[in-house]
Structures are given as C-alpha cells and as structure tokens.
Amino acid sequence: MSLSMIVASCTLNLHALSFSHNLKTIASSLQKSYDANASYRLGPELEISGYSCEDHFLEADTESHSWEVLAALLKLQYCSTMLCDFGMVVTMKGCRYNCR
C-alpha cells in the first residue's frame, strides 16, 4: 500500500505590520493550496505580522492583531480540510516567541 500527501510550501509577498494585506495574501495561498489538494500548508516565519517588524515585535498590538488575523483565517473553509501552519508572535508566561 502506498501513501502519499501533498504539501504546499508557500513563499509569500508579505509586508511588515500590514495585517489586512497579509490576511489577503495568506487567504489566497490557502485557496491555492486547497485547489492543489494539499493536506498540509506551510507558511513562512512570522507571516501574519510580516517578517522584520523589528521593535514592533515587542508591542502588544502586534500580537493582538496577529490573533485577530489568525481567527479570520481559521474561519475560512480551507482550514477545515487541511493542516495549516501559520507563523506569528505569541506571548507565554511573559515571554514573547516567534511561533508556528
């Protein structure tokens, strides 16, 4: 028996702290991954906030907006049929992390 899986590895044109732009870009990549019958969709590091937000990485707004975008992405139909891997800022026990 042979098992196979389609993995969608996404390289996206993201902008630092442009949450609405990044949401649209990520959503488009989700649709393309879904259309390709991917089982797993892998996005880039800090894709939700945009990479290289520098000192803004430490601001609470950056994380709160990232959670809002993640919530919007998870409501899309694509996320119910494939494993989606997003990169964003997360704080746990007072420490800020670059998470998947």
C-alpha positions, 0 to 999 in steps of 0.5 A, a space after each residue: 500500500 502506498 501513501 502519499 500527501 501533498 504539501 504546499 510550501 508557500 513563499 509569500 509577498 508579505 509586508 511588515 505590520 500590514 495585517 489586512 494585506 497579509 490576511 489577503 495574501 495568506 487567504 489566497 495561498 490557502 485557496 491555492 493550496 486547497 485547489 492543489 489538494 494539499 493536506 498540509 500548508 506551510 507558511 513562512 516565519 512570522 507571516 501574519 505580522 510580516 517578517 522584520 517588524 523589528 521593535 514592533 515585535 515587542 508591542 502588544 498590538 502586534 500580537 493582538 492583531 496577529 490573533 485577530 488575523 489568525 481567527 479570520 483565517 481559521 474561519 475560512 473553509 480551507 482550514 477545515 480540510 487541511 493542516 495549516 501552519 501559520 507563523 506569528 508572535 505569541 506571548 507565554 508566561 511573559 515571554 514573547 516567541 516567534 511561533 508556528 
